[in-house]
Amino acid sequence: IPQGRLASTPEEAKLIAEELNGPVVLKAQVLTGGRGKAGGIRLVRSPDEAEEYASKILGKRIKDIPVLRLLVEEAINIKQEIYLGMTIDRVNGQTLMIASAEGGIDIEEIARITPEKIFKVGIDPLLGLLDFQARNLAAEIEIPRGLWRHFIMMTQNLYRAYQSIDATLVEINPLVITERNRLIALDGKITIDDNA
């Protein structure tokens, strides 16, 4: 994951940007999706810009939720965005891993526009996620072969997190391949059913 810290004021955002010493991304910390479309995510090039845009984002409402904090994190040079998630397949009663080479937008939008770009793997609850299943997903979404080992490790970690907190959804969106050919999780989401 990228380096970064939380800021509650524009001044804190500026200080963190100075520490990171390069372009940064400001991300509104609200419990809803669609932050980017609502103006809650902003790439800035300098600490002064970080302070300026933080003052515009902090206090803003995204889907009627006030933005009280920002994540200020290092900007990453992105070559490709990927969607990777897990949810419950209620029809088959098992966990479903979902991947798409079209990350960065809502998976529902990808499913509506280009459903052929979404790949799914059912996970047997007694066996867990097997390496060959993750390897097959890597091949389907055309991850470079040199990154398969790291991708498999990430999928296994995602599955363990999903299982350990009894989540109904975990996702990394986007999981990116950088210009330096590394896999980095830029953003994630976890949904837990609190009706237990």
C-alpha positions in Angstrom: 0.0 0.0 0.0 1.2 3.6 -0.5 2.7 5.6 2.3 0.4 8.1 3.9 -1.4 9.4 7.0 -4.7 10.9 8.0 -5.3 14.6 8.2 -8.2 16.5 9.9 -7.1 20.0 8.9 -5.7 21.6 5.7 -2.5 22.4 7.7 -2.0 18.7 8.6 -2.6 17.8 5.0 0.2 20.2 4.0 2.6 18.9 6.6 2.0 15.3 5.5 2.5 16.3 1.8 5.8 17.9 2.8 6.9 14.7 4.6 6.0 12.5 1.6 8.0 14.9 -0.6 6.3 14.5 -3.9 2.9 14.4 -5.5 0.2 13.1 -3.2 -3.5 12.0 -3.4 -6.1 13.4 -1.0 -8.9 10.9 -0.3 -12.0 11.8 1.6 -12.6 9.3 4.4 -16.3 8.6 4.3 -18.2 5.3 4.6 -19.6 5.3 1.0 -18.5 4.7 -2.5 -18.3 7.1 -5.3 -15.9 9.5 -3.7 -14.0 10.2 -6.9 -17.1 11.1 -8.8 -18.2 13.4 -6.0 -14.9 15.3 -5.8 -13.5 13.5 -2.8 -10.3 12.3 -4.4 -7.7 14.8 -5.7 -4.2 14.5 -7.0 -2.0 17.4 -6.0 1.5 18.3 -6.9 2.7 20.4 -3.9 2.2 20.9 -0.2 0.5 24.2 -0.9 -1.9 22.6 -3.3 -2.6 19.9 -0.7 -3.5 22.5 1.8 -5.7 24.4 -0.7 -7.7 21.3 -1.9 -7.9 19.8 1.6 -9.7 23.0 2.7 -12.2 22.4 -0.2 -12.8 18.7 0.6 -12.9 18.8 4.4 -16.4 19.7 5.5 -17.8 18.8 2.1 -20.7 16.3 2.1 -20.5 13.1 0.0 -23.8 11.3 -0.3 -24.9 13.4 2.7 -21.9 12.2 4.8 -19.6 15.0 6.0 -15.9 14.6 5.3 -14.0 15.0 8.6 -10.7 13.4 7.6 -8.5 12.9 4.6 -6.0 10.3 3.8 -3.0 12.0 2.3 -0.9 9.4 0.5 1.9 9.2 -2.0 0.8 9.3 -5.6 1.6 6.2 -7.7 2.3 6.0 -11.4 -0.3 3.6 -12.6 0.0 1.4 -15.7 -3.2 -0.7 -15.1 -6.1 -0.8 -12.7 -7.6 -4.0 -11.5 -10.7 -4.9 -9.5 -10.3 -7.7 -6.9 -13.0 -8.7 -4.5 -14.8 -11.4 -2.5 -18.4 -11.7 -1.6 -21.0 -14.3 -0.8 -22.5 -16.4 -3.6 -25.9 -16.9 -2.0 -27.1 -19.3 -4.8 -24.2 -21.8 -4.3 -23.6 -21.0 -0.6 -19.9 -20.3 -1.0 -17.4 -17.4 -1.2 -17.0 -15.9 -4.6 -13.7 -14.3 -5.7 -14.3 -11.7 -8.5 -11.6 -10.1 -10.6 -11.5 -7.7 -13.6 -8.8 -6.0 -15.6 -11.2 -3.0 -15.5 -10.6 -1.6 -12.0 -11.2 1.9 -10.6 -14.9 2.0 -11.2 -17.9 0.3 -9.6 -17.9 -3.4 -10.3 -21.7 -3.1 -11.0 -20.9 -0.7 -13.8 -18.4 -3.1 -15.3 -20.9 -5.9 -15.0 -23.6 -3.8 -16.8 -21.3 -2.5 -19.6 -18.8 -5.3 -20.2 -19.8 -8.5 -18.3 -17.3 -10.5 -20.3 -14.5 -8.7 -18.5 -15.5 -10.1 -15.1 -14.1 -13.4 -13.9 -15.4 -15.4 -10.9 -14.1 -18.3 -8.9 -16.2 -20.2 -6.4 -14.3 -21.1 -3.2 -15.1 -24.4 -1.5 -15.4 -23.5 2.3 -13.7 -26.7 3.3 -10.6 -26.2 1.0 -10.3 -22.4 0.9 -8.8 -20.5 -1.9 -6.4 -22.7 -3.8 -3.3 -21.4 -5.5 -4.4 -22.7 -8.9 -7.6 -20.7 -8.6 -5.7 -17.5 -8.0 -3.3 -18.3 -10.8 -6.2 -18.9 -13.2 -7.7 -15.5 -12.3 -4.3 -13.9 -12.9 -4.2 -15.4 -16.3 -7.8 -14.4 -17.1 -7.2 -10.8 -16.3 -3.8 -10.8 -18.0 -1.6 -10.0 -15.1 2.1 -10.2 -16.2 3.5 -13.6 -15.3 6.3 -12.1 -13.2 3.6 -10.7 -10.8 1.6 -14.0 -10.4 3.4 -15.0 -7.1 2.6 -11.6 -5.6 -1.0 -11.7 -6.9 -1.5 -15.2 -5.4 -0.2 -13.9 -2.1 -2.5 -10.9 -2.2 -5.6 -13.1 -3.0 -4.7 -15.5 -0.2 -4.4 -12.6 2.3 -7.7 -11.1 1.0 -9.4 -14.4 1.5 -8.0 -14.8 5.1 -9.1 -11.3 6.0 -12.6 -12.0 4.5 -12.8 -15.2 6.6 -11.4 -13.9 9.8 -13.9 -11.0 10.1 -16.8 -12.9 8.6 -17.3 -10.2 6.0 -20.0 -10.0 3.4 -17.7 -8.1 1.0 -14.0 -7.3 0.8 -12.5 -5.6 -2.2 -9.4 -3.9 -3.5 -10.4 -1.3 -6.1 -8.1 -0.4 -7.6 -5.4 -2.9 -7.3 -2.8 -1.4 -9.6 0.2 -2.4 -11.6 2.7 0.4 -11.4 5.0 1.7 -14.1 7.8 -0.1 -12.2 5.8 -3.4 -12.5 4.7 -3.7 -8.9 1.2 -4.6 -7.5 -0.1 -2.0 -5.0 -3.5 -1.9 -3.4 -4.6 1.7 -3.7 -8.0 1.5 -2.1 -10.1 -1.1 -0.3 -13.5 -1.7 1.2 -14.9 -4.1 3.8 -18.6 -4.7 4.5 -19.5 -6.6 7.6 -23.0 -7.8 8.5 -23.6 -6.4 11.9 -26.9 -8.2 12.4 -25.2 -11.2 14.1 
